């Protein structure tokens, strides 16, 4: 018998009805031996995610404001789940322990992690699976860096003792025993880490959508689904805003060459999207997907003879590091270089950064372009097909969309363009129309 690791997101465990659906999916396939769950998500549009409520509890604690009314909502959600599912998961005692810890003003990571912890206990009790806590098994360094090898050894050794188990996603521990969380959406990472630790045949990621679409359905009407894509294509699409799967979840599965299968809890018979080491190029598909987002700022720097000046780009990067600003892209020419950054990082810093660049590089000109959008057109078939760039640029020209920046990766499987925010949606629709509908 093979082994599958199944991770279920917040919508899959939002209420008793969803947990019953989740249990049916797990129990219909005996190979789904290890399950990772998120904290309960929204039950309806106006509802709150448990993790958001727990972060709000921490905010109240930091401001010396009463937190009990917020935490009571969390308590009610979990006690109701336990009651409606007819299980004894020890939730009342666990909540009492958490309340005791809250009086000691614990870290935000500890408080936020309790949603996954309680969720996993309930799902394990309902399935009749063992509950295995991620505490002490998913390891971080003292500086908060995830320790892959140590985690793989500890987690693999522990899970070898269990035929079937449910684990909480999102968190692990520091060397001193304190809880450390991944970034938001980190349960995807835990799922991939567990898959690597047990050498799973497949890592299934169950969510509320039936896999990846070729474009954002809020922009393109009824975009086609993506049946298969490669790890590299997924990485590019996730980085540029296709948010079905946490981008860092790719690495553990890719390292172990474990296929990832995106599935829909509410439509379990939909084929979903399979992510493989190398997606098959058999259907003549040129592009795999289009993704992007708005609100970037570009600083364009020109200096005559820049290409022969040692350390020019290094000085620019050092300035941005001093201001704690990360860079999205650095397209360059012989005497020009542009740095692209998320605009939100530059609030209150932009004028000072530009002034420092002028002084420390002695640039001939420094120009700033705000309200820019980035769009990535991604597909392994692009490298095998001549004329892709020409078609893309011609499609945008037909809609009178001005391309302000072009950046192509060395793999030739993606072309990133910069357009003004106001042209973002039209540009995505034009590219989709050219390569998919056309």
C-alpha positions as CSV (number, residue, x, y, z in Angstrom):
1,X,0.0,0.0,0.0
2,X,1.2,3.5,-0.9
3,X,1.2,6.5,1.3
4,X,-0.5,9.8,0.7
5,X,-0.2,13.0,2.8
6,X,-3.4,15.1,2.7
7,X,-3.4,18.7,3.8
8,X,-6.8,20.4,4.4
9,X,-7.1,24.2,4.5
10,X,-9.2,26.4,6.7
11,X,-12.4,26.1,4.6
12,X,-12.2,22.3,4.8
13,X,-12.4,22.4,8.6
14,X,-14.5,25.5,9.1
15,X,-17.5,23.7,10.6
16,X,-18.8,20.3,11.5
17,X,-20.3,19.8,8.0
18,X,-17.0,20.5,6.3
19,X,-15.1,18.3,8.7
20,X,-17.5,15.4,7.8
21,X,-16.8,16.0,4.1
22,X,-13.1,16.0,4.9
23,X,-13.4,12.7,6.8
24,X,-15.3,11.1,3.9
25,X,-12.5,12.0,1.5
26,X,-9.8,10.7,3.8
27,X,-11.6,7.4,4.6
28,X,-12.4,6.6,1.0
29,X,-8.7,6.0,0.3
30,X,-6.7,4.0,2.9
31,X,-3.5,5.4,1.4
32,X,-4.4,8.8,3.0
33,X,-2.5,7.9,6.2
34,X,-1.2,11.3,7.3
35,X,-3.3,14.4,7.5
36,X,-2.3,18.0,8.1
37,X,-5.0,20.6,9.0
38,X,-5.2,24.3,9.2
39,X,-7.2,26.3,11.7
40,X,-10.9,26.7,10.9
41,X,-11.6,29.3,8.3
42,X,-14.7,31.4,7.6
43,X,-18.0,29.6,7.6
44,X,-19.7,32.5,5.7
45,X,-18.6,35.8,4.2
46,X,-19.0,37.9,7.3
47,X,-17.4,35.3,9.6
48,X,-13.8,35.5,11.0
49,X,-11.0,33.1,10.5
50,X,-9.8,31.6,13.8
51,X,-6.2,32.6,13.2
52,X,-7.3,36.3,12.7
53,X,-9.2,36.1,16.0
54,X,-6.2,34.7,17.8
55,X,-3.9,37.5,16.4
56,X,-6.6,40.0,17.6
57,X,-6.3,38.4,21.1
58,X,-2.5,39.1,21.0
59,X,-3.1,42.7,19.9
60,X,-5.5,43.2,22.9
61,X,-2.9,41.8,25.2
62,X,-0.2,44.1,23.9
63,X,-2.5,47.1,24.4
64,X,-3.5,46.0,27.9
65,X,-7.1,45.8,26.6
66,X,-9.6,43.1,27.6
67,X,-9.2,40.1,25.4
68,X,-11.7,37.7,26.9
69,X,-14.6,38.6,24.6
70,X,-12.5,37.8,21.5
71,X,-11.2,34.6,23.0
72,X,-14.7,33.5,24.0
73,X,-15.6,33.4,20.2
74,X,-12.7,31.1,19.7
75,X,-13.7,28.9,22.6
76,X,-17.3,28.7,21.3
77,X,-16.2,27.7,17.8
78,X,-14.1,24.7,19.0
79,X,-16.5,23.6,21.7
80,X,-19.3,23.7,19.2
81,X,-17.3,21.6,16.7
82,X,-16.5,19.0,19.4
83,X,-20.2,18.8,20.4
84,X,-21.7,18.7,16.9
85,X,-19.2,16.0,15.8
86,X,-19.9,13.9,18.9
87,X,-16.3,13.4,19.9
88,X,-14.3,13.9,23.1
89,X,-11.1,15.6,21.9
90,X,-10.3,17.2,25.3
91,X,-11.0,20.6,24.0
92,X,-12.3,22.1,27.2
93,X,-9.1,21.1,29.1
94,X,-6.9,22.4,26.2
95,X,-8.7,25.7,26.1
96,X,-8.3,26.1,29.9
97,X,-4.6,25.5,29.5
98,X,-4.4,28.1,26.7
99,X,-6.3,30.6,28.8
100,X,-3.8,30.1,31.6
101,X,-1.0,30.7,29.2
102,X,-2.7,33.9,27.9
103,X,-2.3,35.4,31.4
104,X,1.4,35.1,31.0
105,X,1.4,37.2,27.8
106,X,2.9,34.6,25.5
107,X,4.3,35.3,22.0
108,X,2.1,36.0,19.0
109,X,3.4,32.8,17.4
110,X,2.2,30.7,20.3
111,X,-1.3,32.3,20.3
112,X,-1.7,32.0,16.6
113,X,-0.7,28.4,16.5
114,X,-3.4,27.3,18.9
115,X,-6.0,27.3,16.0
116,X,-4.2,24.5,14.2
117,X,-3.5,22.7,17.4
118,X,-7.1,22.5,18.5
119,X,-8.3,21.8,14.9
120,X,-6.0,18.8,14.6
121,X,-7.1,17.4,17.9
122,X,-10.8,17.5,16.8
123,X,-10.1,16.0,13.4
124,X,-8.0,13.2,14.9
125,X,-10.7,12.3,17.3
126,X,-13.4,12.3,14.6
127,X,-11.3,10.1,12.3
128,X,-10.0,7.8,15.1
129,X,-6.4,8.7,14.0
130,X,-3.5,9.4,16.3
131,X,-2.9,13.0,17.1
132,X,0.8,14.0,16.6
133,X,1.8,17.5,17.7
134,X,4.2,19.4,15.5
135,X,5.8,20.8,18.6
136,X,9.3,19.4,19.0
137,X,9.2,17.7,15.5
138,X,9.1,20.7,13.1
139,X,12.3,22.5,14.0
140,X,13.6,26.1,13.7
141,X,17.0,27.6,14.5
142,X,17.4,30.2,17.2
143,X,17.1,32.8,14.5
144,X,13.8,31.4,13.2
145,X,15.2,29.6,10.2
146,X,13.4,26.3,9.3
147,X,15.8,23.4,9.8
148,X,14.9,20.9,7.0
149,X,17.3,18.0,7.9
150,X,16.6,18.0,11.6
151,X,12.9,18.2,11.0
152,X,13.0,15.4,8.5
153,X,14.9,13.1,10.9
154,X,12.7,13.8,13.9
155,X,9.3,13.9,12.0
156,X,10.1,10.7,10.0
157,X,11.2,8.9,13.2
158,X,8.0,9.8,15.0
159,X,5.5,9.1,12.2
160,X,7.1,5.7,11.6
161,X,5.4,4.7,14.9
162,X,1.9,5.6,13.6
163,X,-0.2,3.9,11.0
164,X,-2.4,6.9,10.6
165,X,-2.1,10.4,12.2
166,X,-3.3,14.0,12.1
167,X,-0.9,16.8,12.6
168,X,-1.4,20.6,13.0
169,X,0.1,22.7,10.3
170,X,1.7,26.2,10.5
171,X,4.1,25.8,13.4
172,X,7.0,24.1,15.1
173,X,9.5,25.0,17.8
174,X,12.7,26.9,18.4
175,X,15.6,25.3,20.2
176,X,14.4,26.8,23.5
177,X,11.0,25.1,23.1
178,X,9.1,28.2,22.2
179,X,6.5,28.0,19.4
180,X,7.6,29.4,16.0
181,X,5.2,29.7,13.1
182,X,5.7,29.8,9.3
183,X,4.3,32.8,7.4
184,X,0.6,32.9,6.8
185,X,-0.5,29.9,4.8
186,X,2.3,27.9,6.3
187,X,0.2,24.8,6.8
188,X,1.0,24.1,3.1
189,X,4.6,24.0,4.1
190,X,3.9,21.6,7.0
191,X,2.1,19.3,4.6
192,X,5.0,19.2,2.2
193,X,7.5,18.6,5.1
194,X,5.4,15.7,6.3
195,X,5.2,14.3,2.8
196,X,9.0,14.4,2.6
197,X,9.5,12.9,6.1
198,X,7.3,9.8,5.3
199,X,8.5,9.6,1.6
200,X,4.9,9.9,0.4
201,X,3.8,8.8,-3.1
202,X,1.7,12.0,-3.4
203,X,1.1,15.2,-1.4
204,X,-2.5,16.2,-1.7
205,X,-3.4,19.8,-0.9
206,X,-7.2,20.1,-0.4
207,X,-8.7,23.6,-0.6
208,X,-11.8,25.4,-1.8
209,X,-10.8,25.6,-5.5
210,X,-10.4,22.8,-8.1
211,X,-6.7,23.5,-8.8
212,X,-5.0,26.3,-10.7
213,X,-6.6,28.3,-13.4
214,X,-4.7,29.8,-16.3
215,X,-5.7,33.3,-15.2
216,X,-7.5,35.1,-12.4
217,X,-11.3,34.5,-12.8
218,X,-12.0,38.0,-11.5
219,X,-10.2,39.3,-14.6
220,X,-10.8,36.7,-17.3
221,X,-14.2,35.1,-17.6
222,X,-14.2,31.3,-17.1
223,X,-10.5,30.8,-17.6
224,X,-9.4,27.3,-18.4
225,X,-8.0,25.0,-15.6
226,X,-4.4,23.8,-15.5
227,X,-4.3,19.9,-15.5
228,X,-0.5,19.6,-15.0
229,X,2.4,22.0,-14.4
230,X,6.0,21.7,-13.3
231,X,7.5,22.7,-9.9
232,X,9.3,25.6,-11.7
233,X,6.1,26.8,-13.4
234,X,4.3,26.7,-10.0
235,X,7.0,28.6,-8.3
236,X,6.8,31.4,-10.9
237,X,3.0,31.6,-10.8
238,X,2.9,31.5,-7.0
239,X,5.5,34.2,-6.7
240,X,3.6,36.5,-9.0
241,X,0.3,36.1,-7.1
242,X,-1.4,32.8,-8.0
243,X,-2.2,32.0,-4.4
244,X,-3.7,28.5,-4.5
245,X,-0.6,27.0,-2.8
246,X,2.0,28.7,-0.5
247,X,5.1,29.2,-2.7
248,X,7.5,27.8,-0.1
249,X,5.5,24.6,0.1
250,X,7.0,23.6,-3.2
251,X,10.6,23.1,-2.0
252,X,10.3,20.0,0.4
253,X,8.1,18.1,-2.1
254,X,10.3,19.1,-5.0
255,X,13.5,18.0,-3.1
256,X,12.0,14.6,-2.6
257,X,10.4,14.5,-6.1
258,X,6.9,14.0,-4.6
259,X,4.0,15.0,-6.9
260,X,1.6,17.6,-5.5
261,X,-2.1,17.3,-6.3
262,X,-4.4,20.3,-5.7
263,X,-7.9,19.1,-5.0
264,X,-11.3,20.7,-4.0
265,X,-12.9,19.5,-0.8
266,X,-16.3,20.7,-2.0
267,X,-15.8,19.0,-5.4
268,X,-13.7,15.9,-4.6
269,X,-14.2,14.3,-8.0
270,X,-12.9,17.3,-10.0
271,X,-9.5,16.3,-11.5
272,X,-7.6,19.2,-9.9
273,X,-4.1,20.2,-10.8
274,X,-1.1,17.9,-10.6
275,X,2.4,19.4,-10.0
276,X,5.2,17.3,-11.3
277,X,9.0,17.5,-11.6
278,X,8.6,18.0,-15.3
279,X,5.1,18.6,-16.6
280,X,4.5,16.7,-19.9
281,X,4.7,18.8,-23.0
282,X,2.3,16.8,-25.1
283,X,-0.6,19.0,-26.0
284,X,1.4,21.8,-27.8
285,X,0.6,24.1,-24.9
286,X,2.7,27.3,-25.2
287,X,1.8,29.0,-21.9
288,X,0.7,27.4,-18.7
289,X,-0.7,30.4,-16.8
290,X,-0.7,34.2,-16.4
291,X,-0.4,35.9,-13.0
292,X,0.4,39.3,-11.6
293,X,-0.3,42.0,-9.2
294,X,-0.5,45.8,-8.9
295,X,1.2,48.5,-6.9
296,X,4.9,48.4,-7.6
297,X,7.4,51.2,-7.9
298,X,10.3,51.3,-10.3
299,X,13.5,53.3,-9.8
300,X,15.2,53.7,-13.2
301,X,18.9,54.7,-12.9
302,X,21.1,55.8,-15.9
303,X,24.8,56.4,-15.8
304,X,27.1,56.7,-18.8
305,X,29.7,53.9,-18.9
306,X,27.9,52.1,-16.0
307,X,28.8,48.7,-17.4
308,X,32.6,49.2,-16.8
309,X,32.2,50.7,-13.3
310,X,32.9,48.1,-10.6
311,X,30.4,47.7,-7.8
312,X,27.7,50.0,-9.2
313,X,24.8,47.6,-8.7
314,X,26.2,46.5,-5.4
315,X,26.0,50.1,-4.1
316,X,22.3,50.3,-5.1
317,X,21.5,47.0,-3.4
318,X,23.3,48.1,-0.2
319,X,21.2,51.3,-0.1
320,X,18.0,49.3,-0.3
321,X,19.2,46.8,2.3
322,X,19.9,49.7,4.7
323,X,16.3,50.8,4.3
324,X,15.0,47.1,4.7
325,X,13.6,47.0,1.2
326,X,13.5,43.8,-0.8
327,X,13.7,43.8,-4.6
328,X,11.3,42.0,-7.0
329,X,13.3,42.4,-10.3
330,X,16.4,44.1,-11.6
331,X,16.2,44.5,-15.4
332,X,19.3,46.2,-16.8
333,X,21.0,47.5,-19.9
334,X,24.5,48.7,-20.8
335,X,24.2,52.0,-19.0
336,X,20.9,51.5,-17.2
337,X,19.5,49.5,-14.3
338,X,16.0,49.5,-12.8
339,X,15.0,48.2,-9.4
340,X,11.4,47.1,-8.9
341,X,9.9,47.0,-5.4
342,X,6.5,46.6,-3.8
343,X,5.2,50.1,-3.2
344,X,4.1,49.3,0.3
345,X,7.7,48.8,1.4
346,X,8.6,52.3,0.3
347,X,6.1,54.3,2.4
348,X,8.0,57.2,4.0
349,X,11.3,56.0,2.5
350,X,11.2,56.7,-1.2
351,X,12.6,60.3,-1.3
352,X,15.5,59.3,1.0
353,X,16.3,56.2,-1.1
354,X,16.4,58.2,-4.3
355,X,18.6,60.8,-2.7
356,X,21.0,58.2,-1.4
357,X,21.2,56.5,-4.8
358,X,22.0,59.9,-6.5
359,X,24.8,60.6,-4.0
360,X,26.4,57.2,-3.7
361,X,26.3,56.3,-7.4
362,X,26.7,59.7,-9.0
363,X,24.1,58.6,-11.5
364,X,23.4,60.9,-14.5
365,X,19.6,60.4,-13.9
366,X,17.3,58.7,-11.4
367,X,13.6,58.4,-12.3
368,X,10.7,57.0,-10.3
369,X,7.7,55.3,-11.8
370,X,4.9,54.6,-9.4
371,X,1.6,52.7,-9.7
372,X,3.1,50.0,-11.8
373,X,1.8,46.4,-12.2
374,X,3.8,43.3,-13.0
375,X,2.4,40.4,-15.1
376,X,4.2,37.1,-15.6
377,X,3.4,34.9,-18.6
378,X,4.7,31.4,-17.6
379,X,5.0,28.2,-19.6
380,X,7.7,25.6,-20.3
381,X,6.4,25.5,-23.9
382,X,7.6,29.1,-24.4
383,X,11.2,28.0,-24.8
384,X,10.2,25.5,-27.5
385,X,8.1,28.0,-29.5
386,X,9.5,30.8,-31.7
387,X,7.8,34.1,-31.8
388,X,6.2,34.1,-28.3
389,X,7.5,37.5,-27.3
390,X,6.4,39.0,-30.6
391,X,2.9,37.7,-30.2
392,X,2.7,38.9,-26.6
393,X,3.9,42.4,-27.4
394,X,1.6,42.6,-30.5
395,X,-1.4,41.6,-28.4
396,X,-0.8,44.4,-26.0
397,X,-0.1,46.9,-28.8
398,X,-3.5,46.1,-30.3
399,X,-5.1,47.3,-27.0
400,X,-2.8,50.4,-27.0
401,X,-1.1,49.2,-23.8
402,X,2.3,50.7,-23.2
403,X,4.9,48.2,-21.8
404,X,7.1,50.0,-19.3
405,X,9.4,47.1,-18.4
406,X,10.4,43.7,-19.8
407,X,12.3,41.0,-18.0
408,X,12.8,37.4,-19.2
409,X,14.2,34.6,-17.0
410,X,17.2,32.7,-18.2
411,X,15.1,29.5,-18.4
412,X,13.0,31.2,-21.1
413,X,9.9,29.9,-19.4
414,X,8.6,33.3,-18.3
415,X,8.2,36.8,-19.6
416,X,7.5,39.5,-17.0
417,X,6.3,42.9,-18.2
418,X,5.5,46.1,-16.3
419,X,2.5,48.1,-17.2
420,X,0.7,50.9,-15.5
421,X,-1.9,49.9,-12.8
422,X,-4.7,51.2,-15.0
423,X,-3.8,48.8,-17.8
424,X,-3.4,45.7,-15.6
425,X,-6.7,43.9,-16.2
426,X,-6.7,44.7,-20.0
427,X,-3.2,43.4,-20.3
428,X,-4.0,40.1,-18.7
429,X,-7.1,39.7,-20.8
430,X,-5.1,40.5,-24.0
431,X,-2.4,37.9,-23.2
432,X,-5.0,35.3,-22.4
433,X,-6.9,36.0,-25.5
434,X,-3.8,35.7,-27.7
435,X,-2.4,32.4,-26.4
436,X,-5.5,30.6,-25.1
437,X,-8.6,31.8,-26.9
438,X,-6.8,32.7,-30.1
